[in-house]
């Protein structure tokens, strides 16, 4: 796996730029990842990211939009506002998790 440096962090990534080791992630890195895709993280972003990371730790796979909405309590429309165009993919990227199953 390629290694890249983001904001002073050396991390392992796949060919799409997703972290391959979620343990390399921290909140400072999340800020840098978000900036790369044009996002400034707010408390609402952090709520989604923290849910996603906890759910991944519990289940071993990245949650889909439907799960984030149903279990995390964040409406899908709001996820599209927070993470425009491809919210599941962008959330996983910023959260340092694998791209969700079925995400292109």
DSSP file (Angstrom, degrees, kcal/mol; ACC not computed):
  #  RESIDUE AA STRUCTURE BP1 BP2  ACC     N-H-->O    O-->H-N    N-H-->O    O-->H-N    TCO  KAPPA ALPHA  PHI   PSI    X-CA   Y-CA   Z-CA
    1    1 A X              0   0    0      0, 0.0    13,-0.1     0, 0.0     2,-0.0   0.000 360.0 360.0 360.0 138.8    0.0    0.0    0.0
    2    2 A X  E     -A   13   0A   0     11,-0.7    11,-2.5    10,-0.1     2,-0.4  -0.321 360.0-142.6 -65.7 150.5    1.2    3.5   -0.8
    3    3 A X  E     +A   12   0A   0      9,-0.2     2,-0.3     7,-0.0     9,-0.2  -0.949  22.5 177.8-112.9 135.7    2.3    5.8    2.0
    4    4 A X  E     -A   11   0A   0      7,-2.8     7,-3.0    -2,-0.4     2,-0.5  -0.906  25.8-126.5-132.3 162.3    1.5    9.5    1.8
    5    5 A X  E     +A   10   0A   0     -2,-0.3     2,-0.5     5,-0.2     5,-0.2  -0.956  25.0 180.0-114.0 123.6    2.1   12.4    4.1
    6    6 A X  E >  S-A    9   0A   0      3,-2.8     3,-2.3    -2,-0.5    26,-0.1  -0.978  72.5 -24.8-124.5 117.3   -0.9   14.6    5.0
    7    7 A X  T 3  S-     0   0    0     -2,-0.5    -1,-0.1     1,-0.3     3,-0.1   0.867 129.5 -45.8  50.7  42.0   -0.5   17.6    7.3
    8    8 A X  T 3  S+     0   0    0      1,-0.2     2,-0.5    21,-0.0    -1,-0.3   0.427 115.1 116.9  83.7  -1.0    2.6   16.0    8.8
    9    9 A X  E <   -A    6   0A   0     -3,-2.3    -3,-2.8    20,-0.0     2,-0.6  -0.877  56.7-146.3-100.8 126.9    1.0   12.5    9.3
   10   10 A X  E     +A    5   0A   0     -2,-0.5     2,-0.3    -5,-0.2    -5,-0.2  -0.843  32.4 171.0 -88.9 121.2    2.4    9.6    7.4
   11   11 A X  E     -A    4   0A   0     -7,-3.0    -7,-2.8    -2,-0.6     2,-0.5  -0.937  35.5-120.5-133.4 153.1   -0.5    7.3    6.5
   12   12 A X  E     +A    3   0A   0     -2,-0.3     8,-2.3    -9,-0.2     9,-0.6  -0.797  38.4 178.6 -91.3 131.4   -1.1    4.2    4.4
   13   13 A X  E     -AB   2  19A   0    -11,-2.5   -11,-0.7    -2,-0.5     6,-0.2  -0.885  24.0-125.4-130.8 160.5   -3.7    4.8    1.6
   14   14 A X    >   -     0   0    0      4,-2.1     3,-1.7    -2,-0.3     6,-0.1  -0.292  50.1 -81.5 -91.7-173.6   -5.3    2.8   -1.2
   15   15 A X  T 3  S+     0   0    0      1,-0.3    -1,-0.0     2,-0.1    -2,-0.0   0.663 131.6  51.4 -67.8 -14.9   -5.3    3.8   -4.8
   16   16 A X  T 3  S-     0   0    0      2,-0.1    -1,-0.3     0, 0.0    -3,-0.0   0.442 120.5-106.1 -97.5  -2.1   -8.4    6.0   -4.2
   17   17 A X  S <  S+     0   0    0     -3,-1.7     2,-0.3     1,-0.3    -2,-0.1   0.473  72.3 141.1  93.3   1.9   -6.7    7.8   -1.2
   18   18 A X        -     0   0    0      1,-0.1    -4,-2.1     2,-0.0    -1,-0.3  -0.583  60.4-105.2 -77.7 139.1   -8.7    6.1    1.5
   19   19 A X  B     -B   13   0A   0     74,-0.3    -6,-0.3    -2,-0.3     3,-0.2  -0.367  23.8-159.5 -60.2 140.0   -6.8    5.2    4.7
   20   20 A X  S    S+     0   0    0     -8,-2.3     2,-0.4     1,-0.2    -7,-0.1   0.560  82.9  49.1 -98.6 -11.0   -6.1    1.5    4.8
   21   21 A X    >   -     0   0    0     -9,-0.6     3,-2.4     1,-0.1     4,-0.3  -0.880  65.8-165.1-129.1  99.9   -5.5    1.5    8.6
   22   22 A X  G >  S+     0   0    0     -2,-0.4     3,-1.3     1,-0.3    -1,-0.1   0.713  86.3  70.7 -57.4 -20.0   -8.2    3.3   10.6
   23   23 A X  G 3  S+     0   0    0      1,-0.3    -1,-0.3    -3,-0.1    73,-0.0   0.687  87.3  64.6 -71.1 -16.8   -5.8    3.4   13.6
   24   24 A X  G <  S+     0   0    0     -3,-2.4    -1,-0.3    72,-0.1    -2,-0.2   0.586  86.7  98.6 -78.8  -9.2   -3.7    6.0   11.8
   25   25 A X    <   +     0   0    0     -3,-1.3     2,-0.3    -4,-0.3    70,-0.1  -0.472  43.0 162.5 -80.2 145.7   -6.6    8.5   11.9
   26   26 A X     >  -     0   0    0     -2,-0.2     4,-2.1     1,-0.0     5,-0.1  -0.933  52.5 -96.0-148.6 174.8   -7.0   11.3   14.4
   27   27 A X  H  > S+     0   0    0     -2,-0.3     4,-1.7     1,-0.2     5,-0.1   0.824 122.0  54.7 -66.7 -31.2   -9.1   14.4   14.5
   28   28 A X  H  > S+     0   0    0      2,-0.2     4,-1.7     1,-0.2    -1,-0.2   0.917 109.1  48.5 -65.2 -41.9   -6.2   16.6   13.2
   29   29 A X  H  > S+     0   0    0      1,-0.2     4,-2.9     2,-0.2     5,-0.2   0.889 106.2  57.9 -64.0 -38.3   -5.9   14.3   10.2
   30   30 A X  H  X S+     0   0    0     -4,-2.1     4,-2.8     1,-0.2    -1,-0.2   0.900 104.0  52.2 -58.1 -40.9   -9.7   14.5    9.7
   31   31 A X  H  X S+     0   0    0     -4,-1.7     4,-2.3     2,-0.2    -1,-0.2   0.918 111.5  46.5 -61.0 -43.1   -9.4   18.3    9.4
   32   32 A X  H  X S+     0   0    0     -4,-1.7     4,-1.7     2,-0.2    -2,-0.2   0.903 112.9  48.9 -66.8 -42.0   -6.7   17.9    6.7
   33   33 A X  H  X S+     0   0    0     -4,-2.9     4,-0.9     2,-0.2    -2,-0.2   0.912 111.7  49.7 -63.4 -42.7   -8.7   15.3    4.9
   34   34 A X  H ><>S+     0   0    0     -4,-2.8     5,-2.9    -5,-0.2     3,-1.0   0.916 107.9  53.3 -62.3 -43.8  -11.8   17.5    5.0
   35   35 A X  H ><5S+     0   0    0     -4,-2.3     3,-1.6     1,-0.3    -1,-0.2   0.867 101.2  61.3 -60.3 -36.0   -9.8   20.5    3.7
   36   36 A X  H 3<5S+     0   0    0     -4,-1.7    -1,-0.3     1,-0.3    -2,-0.2   0.798 110.2  40.2 -61.5 -28.4   -8.6   18.4    0.7
   37   37 A X  T <<5S-     0   0    0     -3,-1.0    -1,-0.3    -4,-0.9    -2,-0.2   0.183 125.1 -99.3-108.2  17.0  -12.2   17.9   -0.4
   38   38 A X  T < 5S+     0   0    0     -3,-1.6     2,-0.4     1,-0.2    -3,-0.2   0.727  78.0 132.1  81.4  23.0  -13.3   21.5    0.3
   39   39 A X      < -     0   0    0     -5,-2.9     2,-0.5    -6,-0.1    -1,-0.2  -0.860  42.8-158.7-111.2 144.1  -15.0   20.9    3.7
   40   40 A X        -     0   0    0     -2,-0.4     2,-0.2    -5,-0.1     5,-0.1  -0.989  33.0-124.0-113.1 120.8  -14.6   22.8    7.0
   41   41 A X        -     0   0    0     -2,-0.5     2,-0.2   -10,-0.1   -10,-0.0  -0.463  31.1-178.1 -76.9 131.2  -15.8   20.6    9.8
   42   42 A X     >  -     0   0    0     -2,-0.2     4,-2.4    40,-0.1     5,-0.2  -0.563  48.2 -89.8-110.6 178.3  -18.6   21.8   12.1
   43   43 A X  H  > S+     0   0    0      1,-0.2     4,-2.0     2,-0.2     5,-0.1   0.858 128.7  54.9 -58.5 -35.1  -20.1   20.1   15.1
   44   44 A X  H  > S+     0   0    0      2,-0.2     4,-1.7     1,-0.2    -1,-0.2   0.905 107.4  48.8 -66.8 -40.6  -22.7   18.5   12.8
   45   45 A X  H  > S+     0   0    0      1,-0.2     4,-2.7     2,-0.2    -2,-0.2   0.940 110.4  51.8 -60.2 -46.4  -19.9   17.0   10.7
   46   46 A X  H  X S+     0   0    0     -4,-2.4     4,-3.1     1,-0.2     5,-0.3   0.864 104.4  56.5 -61.7 -36.8  -18.2   15.7   13.8
   47   47 A X  H  X S+     0   0    0     -4,-2.0     4,-2.0     2,-0.2    -1,-0.2   0.928 111.5  43.3 -60.2 -44.1  -21.4   14.1   15.0
   48   48 A X  H  X S+     0   0    0     -4,-1.7     4,-2.6     2,-0.2    -2,-0.2   0.919 115.3  48.8 -67.3 -43.5  -21.6   12.1   11.7
   49   49 A X  H  X S+     0   0    0     -4,-2.7     4,-2.5     2,-0.2    -2,-0.2   0.918 112.1  47.9 -63.8 -44.5  -17.9   11.3   11.7
   50   50 A X  H  X S+     0   0    0     -4,-3.1     4,-2.4     2,-0.2     5,-0.2   0.894 112.0  49.7 -66.3 -38.8  -17.9   10.1   15.3
   51   51 A X  H  X S+     0   0    0     -4,-2.0     4,-3.0    -5,-0.3     5,-0.3   0.953 111.4  50.0 -60.9 -47.6  -21.0    7.9   14.7
   52   52 A X  H  X S+     0   0    0     -4,-2.6     4,-2.2     1,-0.2    11,-0.3   0.907 112.4  46.1 -58.9 -44.7  -19.3    6.4   11.6
   53   53 A X  H  X S+     0   0    0     -4,-2.5     4,-2.3     2,-0.2    -1,-0.2   0.906 114.8  46.7 -67.2 -41.4  -16.1    5.6   13.5
   54   54 A X  H  X S+     0   0    0     -4,-2.4     4,-2.1     2,-0.2    -2,-0.2   0.916 112.9  49.5 -66.3 -42.3  -17.9    4.1   16.5
   55   55 A X  H  X S+     0   0    0     -4,-3.0     4,-2.7    -5,-0.2     5,-0.4   0.893 110.7  50.6 -63.9 -39.4  -20.2    2.1   14.2
   56   56 A X  H  X S+     0   0    0     -4,-2.2     4,-2.9    -5,-0.3    -1,-0.2   0.916 109.5  50.6 -63.4 -42.8  -17.2    0.8   12.3
   57   57 A X  H  < S+     0   0    0     -4,-2.3    -2,-0.2     1,-0.2    -1,-0.2   0.873 116.3  42.3 -62.4 -36.5  -15.5   -0.2   15.5
   58   58 A X  H  < S+     0   0    0     -4,-2.1    -2,-0.2    -5,-0.1    -1,-0.2   0.866 129.8  23.2 -77.1 -38.1  -18.6   -2.1   16.6
   59   59 A X  H  < S-     0   0    0     -4,-2.7    -3,-0.2     2,-0.2    -2,-0.2   0.646  91.8-127.5-109.9 -19.4  -19.5   -3.7   13.3
   60   60 A X  S  < S+     0   0    0     -4,-2.9     2,-0.3    -5,-0.4    -4,-0.2   0.611  79.8  80.3  80.4  10.8  -16.3   -3.9   11.3
   61   61 A X  S    S-     0   0    0     -6,-0.3     2,-0.3    -5,-0.1    -2,-0.2  -0.990  86.9 -98.6-146.2 154.2  -17.7   -2.2    8.2
   62   62 A X        -     0   0    0     -2,-0.3    39,-0.5    37,-0.2    -9,-0.1  -0.552  45.5-116.0 -75.5 130.2  -18.4    1.3    7.1
   63   63 A X        -     0   0    0     -2,-0.3    37,-0.1   -11,-0.3     2,-0.1  -0.278  23.2-126.8 -65.7 147.5  -22.0    2.3    7.6
   64   64 A X     >  -     0   0    0      1,-0.1     4,-2.4    36,-0.1     5,-0.2  -0.392  30.4-101.4 -83.2 168.9  -24.2    3.2    4.6
   65   65 A X  H  > S+     0   0    0      1,-0.2     4,-2.5     2,-0.2     5,-0.2   0.906 123.8  55.6 -57.1 -42.0  -26.2    6.4    4.4
   66   66 A X  H  > S+     0   0    0      1,-0.2     4,-3.0     2,-0.2     5,-0.2   0.915 109.7  45.4 -59.4 -43.5  -29.4    4.5    5.3
   67   67 A X  H  >>S+     0   0    0      2,-0.2     4,-3.0     1,-0.2     5,-1.2   0.907 110.9  52.4 -67.5 -41.8  -27.7    3.2    8.5
   68   68 A X  H  <5S+     0   0    0     -4,-2.4     6,-1.3     3,-0.2     4,-0.4   0.903 115.9  42.2 -60.8 -40.0  -26.3    6.6    9.4
   69   69 A X  H  X5S+     0   0    0     -4,-2.5     4,-0.9     4,-0.2    -2,-0.2   0.952 121.4  38.5 -70.4 -50.6  -29.8    8.0    9.1
   70   70 A X  H  <5S+     0   0    0     -4,-3.0    -2,-0.2    -5,-0.2    -3,-0.2   0.926 133.4  21.5 -69.6 -46.6  -31.7    5.3   10.8
   71   71 A X  T  <5S+     0   0    0     -4,-3.0    -3,-0.2    -5,-0.2    -2,-0.1   0.853 128.3  45.5 -92.8 -39.2  -29.3    4.4   13.6
   72   72 A X  T  4<S-     0   0    0     -5,-1.2    -3,-0.2    -4,-0.4    -2,-0.2   0.664  99.8-131.7 -80.7 -16.7  -27.2    7.6   13.8
   73   73 A X     <  +     0   0    0     -4,-0.9     2,-0.6    -6,-0.3    -4,-0.2   0.714  62.0 130.7  76.4  20.7  -30.3    9.8   13.7
   74   74 A X        -     0   0    0     -6,-1.3    -1,-0.2   -26,-0.0    -2,-0.1  -0.929  60.0-122.1-109.4 115.6  -29.0   12.2   11.0
   75   75 A X     >  -     0   0    0     -2,-0.6     4,-1.8     1,-0.1     3,-0.5  -0.202  15.7-124.3 -57.4 143.4  -31.5   12.7    8.1
   76   76 A X  H  > S+     0   0    0      1,-0.3     4,-2.0     2,-0.2     5,-0.2   0.885 111.6  57.2 -55.8 -41.5  -30.2   11.8    4.7
   77   77 A X  H  > S+     0   0    0      1,-0.2     4,-1.3     2,-0.2    -1,-0.3   0.898 106.4  49.6 -57.8 -40.1  -31.0   15.3    3.4
   78   78 A X  H  > S+     0   0    0     -3,-0.5     4,-2.7     1,-0.2    -1,-0.2   0.862 106.1  56.0 -68.3 -35.2  -28.8   16.7    6.1
   79   79 A X  H  X S+     0   0    0     -4,-1.8     4,-2.8     1,-0.2    -1,-0.2   0.882 106.2  51.2 -63.1 -37.4  -26.0   14.4    5.2
   80   80 A X  H  < S+     0   0    0     -4,-2.0    -1,-0.2     2,-0.2     5,-0.2   0.811 110.8  49.0 -69.4 -29.2  -26.1   15.7    1.6
   81   81 A X  H  < S+     0   0    0     -4,-1.3     3,-0.5    -5,-0.2    -2,-0.2   0.921 116.8  41.2 -71.6 -44.9  -25.9   19.2    2.9
   82   82 A X  H  < S+     0   0    0     -4,-2.7     2,-0.4     1,-0.3    -2,-0.2   0.888 131.3  24.6 -70.9 -40.3  -22.9   18.4    5.2
   83   83 A X  S  < S-     0   0    0     -4,-2.8    -1,-0.3    -5,-0.2     7,-0.2  -0.713  93.1-148.0-127.4  77.0  -21.1   16.2    2.6
   84   84 A X        -     0   0    0     -3,-0.5     2,-2.1    -2,-0.4    -3,-0.1  -0.044  63.7  -4.0 -57.0 147.3  -22.4   17.4   -0.8
   85   85 A X  S    S+     0   0    0     -5,-0.2     2,-0.3     1,-0.1    -1,-0.2  -0.394 138.8  27.3  75.7 -59.7  -22.7   15.1   -3.8
   86   86 A X     >  +     0   0    0     -2,-2.1     4,-2.6     1,-0.1     5,-0.2  -0.600  68.7 167.3-131.1  72.5  -21.3   11.8   -2.4
   87   87 A X  H  > S+     0   0    0     -2,-0.3     4,-2.8     1,-0.2     5,-0.3   0.867  73.9  50.1 -61.0 -41.2  -21.9   11.9    1.3
   88   88 A X  H  > S+     0   0    0      1,-0.2     4,-2.2     2,-0.2    -1,-0.2   0.937 115.4  43.6 -63.6 -44.9  -21.2    8.3    2.2
   89   89 A X  H  > S+     0   0    0      2,-0.2     4,-2.2     1,-0.2    -2,-0.2   0.919 116.5  46.6 -65.6 -45.0  -17.9    8.3    0.3
   90   90 A X  H  X S+     0   0    0     -4,-2.6     4,-2.5     2,-0.2     5,-0.2   0.894 111.8  50.6 -67.4 -40.5  -16.8   11.7    1.7
   91   91 A X  H  X S+     0   0    0     -4,-2.8     4,-2.5    -5,-0.2    -1,-0.2   0.936 111.7  47.6 -62.2 -45.9  -17.8   10.8    5.3
   92   92 A X  H  <>S+     0   0    0     -4,-2.2     5,-2.8    -5,-0.3     4,-0.5   0.906 111.7  51.4 -62.0 -41.3  -15.8    7.6    5.1
   93   93 A X  H ><5S+     0   0    0     -4,-2.2     3,-1.1     1,-0.2   -74,-0.3   0.947 114.0  42.0 -60.2 -51.0  -12.8    9.5    3.6
   94   94 A X  H 3<5S+     0   0    0     -4,-2.5    -1,-0.2     1,-0.3    -2,-0.2   0.846 113.1  54.0 -67.1 -33.9  -12.7   12.1    6.3
   95   95 A X  T 3<5S-     0   0    0     -4,-2.5    -1,-0.3    -5,-0.2    -2,-0.2   0.491 112.6-119.2 -80.0  -2.8  -13.4    9.5    9.0
   96   96 A X  T < 5S+     0   0    0     -3,-1.1     2,-0.2    -4,-0.5    -3,-0.2   0.824  70.6 128.3  71.5  31.6  -10.4    7.5    7.9
   97   97 A X      < -     0   0    0     -5,-2.8    -1,-0.2    -6,-0.2   -78,-0.2  -0.728  65.7 -86.0-116.8 164.3  -12.5    4.4    7.1
   98   98 A X        -     0   0    0     -2,-0.2    -1,-0.1     1,-0.1     3,-0.1  -0.304  56.4 -90.1 -64.2 153.6  -12.9    2.2    4.0
   99   99 A X        -     0   0    0      1,-0.1   -37,-0.2    -7,-0.1    -1,-0.1  -0.417  55.0 -99.2 -60.9 137.8  -15.4    3.3    1.4
  100  100 A X    >   -     0   0    0    -12,-0.2     3,-1.8   -37,-0.1    -1,-0.1  -0.236  44.6 -91.4 -61.1 149.9  -18.8    1.8    2.2
  101  101 A X  T 3  S+     0   0    0    -39,-0.5    -1,-0.1     1,-0.3     3,-0.1  -0.330 113.9  22.0 -57.3 138.7  -19.9   -1.4    0.3
  102  102 A X  T 3  S+     0   0    0      1,-0.3     2,-0.5    -3,-0.1    -1,-0.3   0.412  90.3 130.1  83.0  -2.8  -21.8   -0.5   -2.9
  103  103 A X    <         0   0    0     -3,-1.8    -1,-0.3     1,-0.1    -4,-0.0  -0.730 360.0 360.0 -86.6 128.1  -20.3    3.0   -3.1
  104  104 A X              0   0    0     -2,-0.5    -1,-0.1    -3,-0.1    -3,-0.0   0.439 360.0 360.0 -96.2 360.0  -18.8    3.7   -6.5
